[in-house]
Amino acid sequence: MPGEIRAVLAFLILLVLFLAWRLATSSTWKQLQLRRAARMASSGDVEGMLAYLRRNMKRKDVSDPLTNALVYFHIRSGNLDAASAVIEEAIRLGDRSGMALAQLGYVAGGRGDRALAEKRYLEAMERDPSLRGTMLMNISGMLIESGERLDEAEGMLREALDLREGTARSGIHMNLAMLYLKRRQPVEARVQAMTACELIPAGGALAATTKANALALAARACLMQGDCGEAGLLATKALRLIEDVPGMERLADELKRIIPPAGAGRPAEDRSG
């Protein structure tokens, strides 16, 4: 009997270890780790978050959620050398993915080297065709910002629309809105901005800020048309979404300038939700 009990216990221990290994290698476990890192960041423990990501990430795989999070944190924080170091280490360790090339493109773009960024994006989509839609958006975004090759940029965005469905199209419509504003085509810009806004699902700070940016684009288009009243309504609605969101002060200031002051034709309260 004792021997049978030991055999059962041994089996149970192996089962627990197997399940623990499966959890540790599953996307569910990665999501739990990302949430823990996010909680550290939101509590102000940025150094702790960075240490946690470095400790748990896969150094040879930039597509690992934790590695990816570390790279994009560095990029968004302006720490481009740190981001590049993480990517280049993964490549040295054997990462040959299109994602690694795409991330090098983001770094190059952050450094203002548009030619190198476009080269990396083209290489990334050649190596991994599933990245094509995103890379076309990135290249077109750089072209729109510079005001160069706008017809080519529009073609890229139209192709990207064919490659995406549903809410994933919202960013493409926003890029199209910016392109039409650059061309001083406010009617088309307004249509694209409002289409993007409608595609963005409600809920969460990220969705709110994205929707606010879409509404701001539509408000700019209205101003370009001379429709200050509608511009004010859209700006008011956008401002409500970001009033308490850190890091959105610049957009909030722009929206406040669009909204007419009290007693000077301020738009009526928008109750459309």
C-alpha positions, 0 to 999 in steps of 0.5 A: 500500500505505501508503494502505491501511495508513493506512486500516486503522489509521484504521478500527482507531482509530475502532473502539477509540474507539467501543468505549471510548465504549460501555464508558464509557457502559455499566452495566459501566463504571459498576459498575467505577467504583462498585467503585473508589469502594468500594475508596477508602472501605474504605481510609479515603480518604473524601475521595478517594471523594467527589471521584471520585464528583463527577468522574464522576457525571452531575449532571443525572441522580440515577438515574446510579449514581455520582450515586445513590451520592453522594446516599445516602452523604450521607444515611447520613452525616447530611449532608442539606444536601449530599444535598439540594444534589446532588438540587436541582442535578439538578432544576435541570439538567432531572431530572424523574424520580420518583427525584429526588422520592423522594430528596427524600423521604429527605432530608425523612424524615432531617430528621424532616419526615414530612409532607413526606417522605410528600408527596414519596413519593406524588409520586414514585410518581405520576410513576414507577409502577415506584417504587410498591412502594418508596415504599409501604414507605417511607411504611409504615416512617414510620407504623410508627415513629410508631405512627400509622395502622397499619392503613393501613401494613399495607395498604400493605405487603400491596400492596407484597408483590403488587408484588415477588417473591422476595428483594425481598420480605424488606424488606416482611416485616421491616416487617410484623414491626416493625408486629406488634411495635408492635401487640404481636402476637408470633406474627405478628411472629415469622412475618414476621421468619423469613420475611424471614430465609429470603428473604435470600440468603447471602453478603456483609456486607450480607446478613449484617447484614440477616439479623441484623436479621431474627433480632433481630426474631424474638428480640424477638417470642419475648421478647414471647411469654415464650419466652426460650430461643428468643429466646436461640438466635435472638440468638446466631445473629444475633450471630455474623453481625455480631460483626466488622461495623463500625457494628453495635455497637448491635444487638450490645449488644441481642443480648447482653442477650437471650442469658442469661449463662453458667450461667443457662440459656444456650441450647444451641449452635445447629447449624442454620446 
